Amino acid sequence: MLSRVANSIYWMNRYIERVENYARFVGVNFNLALDLPPDVDEQWEPLLIATADHYLFYKYYEKPTKEDVIHFMTFDKRNPNSIISCLYEARENARTIRETISKEMWESINTFYLSIRSTNPDNFRNMDHMQSYFTDIRKSCQLFHGVVDSSITRNEAWHFGRLGRHIERADKCSRFLDVKYFTLLQDSGTSGSTLDLMLWTAVLKSVSAYNMYRQTHRALTPMNIVAFLILDKLFPRSIAYCVRQAELSLYAIAGSIPERGHTNPAERVLSKIRTELEFTDVEDVFKMGLHEYLDKFQTKNNEVDNAIFDMYFGLEKGQSQSQSQGNSQSQTQSQSSGQFKTQWMN
C-alpha cells in the first residue's frame, strides 16, 4: 500500500473519531446541566482546557460562555479541531482515496459533511434543539464506523483505519476524565460531594458507559469509574481496550506476532504502553494523581503517533515531521501533495 493512501485512511478515521468525541465533550455539560442544583452555574471553560483549545479560543472570544464555547467547538472554521473543520479534513482524505475505500464509505462521509456544512449556526444560538443535534452527530459517526466494519476487507487499509480510530479514542477518553479534574478538583470542598458524583455520572453518560458500568459495579465511586474507563479490557471506549486494539492492528500491518516481541519502534512504544496498563492498578493511578497520570498518558500516546508517522508515513530521516495534533491540539494535518514520499510498504 502507498504510504500516502495509508496516511489518508489513518487520518480519515482519526478525524471522524474526533468529531464524535467533540460532540460527546459537549454532552458532558448537557448531561451535567440536567442534574445541577439551581444555585450552581454551568461550567464550559473546562471543556476547552481539557482539549487544549483554550489558547486559541481566547484569541477570538472574551469569555467562555455556553453559546461561544459550543460555537467554537462545532462551527468555527478558525478552530482546526472544531467539528466542521475535522469533518472537512476527513472528507478530503476520503476524496483522495476513493479508489481504496468502499462506495458506501464515501457516500456516508460525504452526506454527513454536507449536512453539517448546510447547518446555520445562528439557528442554534437559542440552544432549543442543540442536545439532539449533537446526538445526531454521534449517530452519524457511529453509522460511518459501522459502514467501515461491514464493507471493507480486513487488509492493511482496514487496520490503518482501526489504528487511527483507537489511538484517537484513547486520547479523548483520557481528556473526558480530565474534564472532571478541571471542573471540580480546584475546589477541594466538592470532592466526594453529591455535586462531585453528578459530574462523574455525567462523564460516564457522555462516553456511553453508564449502563455498562452499572452492570459490573454496584456503587458510583470515583475509584471504580476511573478503573472502568482506564483499565477495563472489555469496554470499547476504555483506554486499555483502545490501546490493545491499536496494538493488534499495528502488528497486523507489519505481519508480526505480538507474542514474539516488537519488530519496529512504533510497535515497541505502543506495546510498552499496553504492558504498563496491564500491570497498573487503580490505586497506582490515584497515588500518582489522576490528572498527572492522564497527562503522562497523553504524552505517550502522542509518541505513538509520532512513531507511526516516522515508520509508515514520514519522509527521509531528518526531514520527517509528525502530523500528531499533540498536547496543543492546534496543528492541522498537512495534505500537500509533495509532503509524502511515494513508497511501497512491505
C-alpha positions in Angstrom: 0.0 0.0 0.0 1.2 3.5 -0.8 2.2 5.5 2.3 0.1 8.4 1.0 -3.0 6.1 0.9 -2.3 4.6 4.3 -1.8 8.1 5.8 -5.2 9.3 4.4 -7.0 6.3 5.8 -5.4 6.7 9.2 -6.3 10.3 9.4 -9.7 10.0 8.0 -10.6 7.7 10.8 -8.9 9.9 13.4 -10.9 12.9 12.3 -14.2 11.1 12.3 -13.5 9.8 15.8 -12.5 13.3 16.9 -15.8 14.7 15.6 -17.7 12.1 17.6 -15.8 12.9 20.7 -16.1 16.6 20.4 -19.9 16.0 20.2 -19.5 13.9 23.4 -17.5 16.6 25.1 -20.4 19.0 24.8 -22.6 16.2 26.1 -20.7 16.2 29.3 -22.1 19.6 30.2 -25.5 18.9 28.8 -25.9 15.8 30.9 -24.5 17.7 34.0 -26.8 20.6 33.5 -29.8 18.3 33.9 -28.8 17.4 37.5 -27.0 20.6 38.7 -28.6 22.4 41.6 -30.2 25.8 40.5 -27.6 27.7 42.5 -24.6 26.2 40.7 -23.6 27.7 37.4 -22.7 25.6 34.3 -19.0 25.5 33.5 -17.9 25.4 29.9 -14.3 26.5 30.2 -13.1 23.1 31.4 -14.1 21.6 28.0 -11.7 24.0 26.3 -8.9 23.3 28.8 -9.2 19.6 28.7 -9.0 19.6 24.9 -6.2 22.2 25.0 -8.2 24.6 22.8 -8.5 27.4 25.3 -5.4 29.3 24.0 -7.0 29.6 20.5 -10.4 30.3 22.0 -9.3 33.4 23.9 -7.7 34.7 20.7 -11.2 35.2 19.2 -13.6 35.3 22.3 -13.6 37.2 25.5 -15.4 34.8 27.8 -16.2 31.1 27.8 -20.0 31.4 27.6 -22.1 28.5 26.7 -23.0 29.8 23.3 -19.4 30.8 22.3 -17.8 27.5 23.5 -20.3 25.4 21.6 -20.0 27.6 18.5 -16.2 27.4 18.7 -16.1 23.6 19.2 -18.7 23.0 16.5 -19.0 25.6 13.7 -15.9 27.8 14.0 -13.6 27.1 11.0 -10.8 29.1 12.6 -10.6 26.2 15.1 -8.8 23.3 13.4 -10.3 20.9 15.9 -13.9 22.0 15.5 -16.5 19.5 14.2 -16.9 21.3 10.9 -13.1 21.5 10.4 -12.5 17.9 11.3 -15.3 16.8 9.0 -13.8 18.8 6.1 -10.4 17.1 6.6 -12.0 13.7 6.9 -13.9 14.2 3.7 -10.8 15.5 1.9 -8.8 12.4 3.0 -11.7 10.2 1.8 -11.9 12.1 -1.5 -8.2 11.5 -2.4 -8.5 7.7 -1.8 -11.9 7.0 -3.3 -10.5 4.1 -5.3 -9.4 2.4 -2.0 -12.4 2.9 0.2 -15.9 1.5 -0.5 -18.6 3.4 -2.2 -20.8 3.2 0.9 -18.0 4.8 3.0 -17.7 7.8 0.6 -21.4 8.3 0.5 -21.7 8.2 4.3 -18.9 10.7 5.0 -19.9 13.0 2.1 -23.6 13.1 3.2 -22.5 13.7 6.8 -20.2 16.6 5.8 -22.8 18.3 3.6 -25.5 18.1 6.3 -23.2 19.8 8.8 -22.0 22.4 6.3 -25.5 23.3 5.4 -26.4 24.0 9.1 -26.9 27.6 10.0 -25.1 28.2 13.3 -27.3 31.1 14.1 -30.3 28.8 14.4 -28.7 27.2 17.4 -27.9 30.3 19.4 -31.0 29.7 21.5 -30.0 26.1 22.2 -33.5 24.8 21.8 -32.5 21.6 19.9 -28.8 21.6 20.4 -28.6 18.4 22.5 -30.5 16.4 19.9 -28.3 17.9 17.3 -25.1 16.6 18.9 -26.8 13.2 19.4 -27.4 13.1 15.7 -23.7 13.9 15.1 -22.7 11.0 17.3 -25.1 8.7 15.4 -23.7 9.7 12.1 -20.1 8.9 13.3 -21.3 5.6 14.5 -23.0 4.9 11.2 -19.7 5.6 9.4 -17.8 3.2 11.7 -20.5 0.6 11.0 -20.2 1.1 7.3 -16.4 0.7 7.5 -16.6 -2.5 9.5 -19.2 -4.0 7.2 -17.9 -3.0 3.8 -14.1 -3.2 4.0 -11.8 -6.2 3.6 -9.7 -6.9 6.7 -6.5 -5.8 4.9 -3.8 -3.2 5.6 -6.3 -0.4 4.8 -8.8 -1.6 7.4 -6.0 -2.0 10.0 -4.7 1.5 9.4 -8.2 2.8 9.9 -8.7 0.9 13.1 -5.3 2.0 14.3 -6.2 5.7 13.8 -9.6 5.3 15.4 -8.4 3.7 18.6 -5.4 6.0 19.1 -7.7 9.0 18.8 -10.4 7.4 21.1 -7.8 6.6 23.8 -6.6 10.2 23.8 -10.1 11.6 24.0 -11.2 9.2 26.8 -8.3 10.5 28.9 -9.4 14.0 28.2 -13.0 13.2 29.2 -11.6 12.2 32.6 -9.6 15.4 32.7 -12.8 17.5 32.3 -13.7 16.3 35.7 -10.3 17.5 37.1 -10.6 21.0 35.6 -14.2 21.4 36.7 -14.2 20.5 40.4 -10.8 19.4 41.7 -9.8 23.1 42.0 -12.4 23.3 44.8 -11.4 20.8 47.4 -14.7 21.3 49.1 -16.6 19.5 46.3 -14.6 16.3 46.5 -16.8 13.4 47.5 -19.9 15.6 47.5 -23.1 15.0 45.6 -22.0 17.6 43.1 -18.8 15.6 42.6 -20.7 12.4 42.0 -23.0 14.2 39.5 -20.0 15.1 37.4 -18.6 11.5 37.5 -22.0 10.3 36.3 -22.1 12.9 33.5 -18.7 11.7 32.3 -20.0 8.1 32.2 -23.1 9.0 30.3 -21.1 11.1 27.8 -19.0 8.2 26.8 -22.0 5.8 26.6 -20.5 3.9 29.6 -23.2 4.4 32.2 -25.2 1.2 31.5 -22.2 -1.0 31.1 -20.7 0.4 34.2 -23.8 -0.3 36.3 -23.8 -3.9 35.0 -20.4 -4.5 36.6 -20.3 -2.1 39.6 -23.0 -1.5 42.2 -21.7 1.8 43.5 -20.8 5.0 41.7 -17.4 5.7 43.2 -14.6 7.7 41.6 -12.2 4.8 42.0 -14.5 2.3 40.2 -15.3 4.8 37.5 -11.6 5.6 36.8 -10.8 1.9 36.8 -13.6 1.2 34.3 -12.7 4.0 31.9 -8.9 3.4 32.1 -8.2 -0.2 32.8 -11.3 -2.2 31.7 -10.3 -4.6 28.9 -13.8 -5.3 27.6 -15.5 -1.9 27.3 -14.8 -0.5 23.8 -14.1 3.1 24.9 -11.8 2.4 27.8 -8.1 3.3 27.4 -6.8 -0.2 27.9 -9.2 -1.6 25.3 -8.3 1.0 22.7 -4.6 0.6 23.2 -4.9 -3.2 22.8 -6.9 -2.9 19.6 -4.5 -0.4 18.2 -1.6 -2.7 19.0 -3.2 -5.6 17.3 -3.7 -3.6 14.1 -0.2 -2.2 14.2 1.3 -5.7 14.5 -1.0 -7.0 11.7 0.2 -4.2 9.4 3.8 -5.4 9.8 2.8 -9.1 9.7 4.4 -9.7 13.0 3.1 -11.5 16.1 2.8 -9.6 19.4 3.8 -12.6 21.5 7.2 -12.7 19.7 8.0 -9.1 20.6 8.2 -5.9 18.6 9.8 -5.6 15.2 9.9 -1.8 14.8 9.9 1.3 17.0 6.2 2.0 16.6 5.3 -1.4 17.9 7.8 -1.0 20.8 6.3 2.2 22.0 2.7 1.0 21.8 3.4 -2.3 23.4 5.1 -0.6 26.2 2.0 1.5 26.9 -0.2 -1.6 26.8 2.1 -3.5 29.2 2.1 -0.6 31.6 -1.7 -0.5 31.6 -1.9 -4.3 32.2 0.2 -4.0 35.3 -1.4 -0.8 36.6 -3.9 -0.9 39.5 -6.4 1.9 40.0 -4.6 2.6 43.3 -1.5 3.4 41.3 -3.4 6.0 39.3 -4.7 7.9 42.3 -1.3 7.6 44.0 0.3 9.4 41.1 -2.7 11.8 40.8 -5.4 11.3 38.2 -4.6 14.4 36.2 -0.8 13.7 36.3 -1.4 10.1 35.2 -3.7 11.2 32.3 -1.3 13.9 31.2 1.5 11.4 31.1 -0.6 9.0 29.1 -1.4 11.7 26.6 2.3 12.4 26.1 3.0 8.7 25.5 0.0 8.4 23.1 1.5 11.3 21.1 4.8 9.5 21.0 3.0 6.5 19.4 1.5 8.7 16.8 5.0 10.2 16.1 6.5 6.7 15.8 3.8 5.5 13.4 4.3 8.6 11.2 8.1 8.0 11.1 7.6 4.3 10.4 4.9 4.5 7.7 4.1 8.0 6.6 7.2 10.1 7.0 9.9 11.5 4.7 13.5 10.5 4.7 15.4 10.7 8.0 15.9 14.3 9.1 13.0 15.6 7.1 10.1 13.9 8.7 7.6 15.9 10.6 4.9 14.4 12.7 1.2 15.1 11.9 0.2 14.4 15.5 -2.1 17.1 17.0 0.0 16.8 20.1 -0.9 18.2 23.5 -1.6 21.6 22.0 -4.2 20.1 19.7 -3.7 23.1 17.5 -1.9 21.9 14.4 -3.9 21.0 11.3 -3.0 18.0 9.2 -1.0 18.9 6.1 -2.1 17.1 3.0 0.1 18.8 0.4 0.9 16.5 -2.5 4.6 17.0 -2.1 4.8 16.2 1.6 4.9 12.5 1.4 7.4 10.2 -0.3 5.6 7.8 -2.6 6.8 4.4 -1.4 5.6 0.8 -1.1 5.4 -0.7 2.3 6.4 -4.3 2.8 
